């Protein structure tokens, strides 16, 4: 991974001279999935262009998995700005950083979110606002969806369930575990990490009325998929 990143960076920067959206971050994220042993199965049909994906959040592996599959940019929290390397890497993939504890700040970045959708074709928000152990789906935070009120023309809102199966607790990054410790634990595994990515039906009708109905409908869709 350390060798691949500097190899791809020149290609990324040259590409950005000609177009806003570079394919190289997606290639890097897909490679990360392969390096760490992610075995991904895709179920359902994903929106190919103009997709706002609302997903549950279990592990940092969620980012390379979804980014590698869809080329998506991500909504992240502004705490990443205190980690210069992580912040720099996130910006390479057009990550939209928001202050989740201040609603006014979220609302002020609506245009930034919509621009990211136009540039990348897909944007993912982990609406729980944190990671979980995958066995439960905590309440979604509607403030993270301010940019979708109203839903821009040409944008489809699609829930995504990331299912690591019965071993999700082994994969999850929760509690006080340090990020480096979790990274080393997962990369040291001798067996593959199985992940089923469920692209659920696109939201429509009354579910798109406002950010609270969008949040509730997305979570309900994921909960319904878990029960089957």
Secondary structure by P-SEA (a helix, b strand, c coil): caaaaaaaaaaaaaaaacccccaaaaaaaaaaaaaacccccccccccccccbbbbbbcccaaaaaaaaaccbbbbbcccccccaaaaaaaaaabbbbbccccaaaaaaaaaaaaaaaaaccbbbbcccccccccccccccccccccccccccccbbbbbbbbccccccccccccccccaaaaaaaaaaccbbbbbbbbbcccccccccccaaaaaaaaaaaaaaaaac
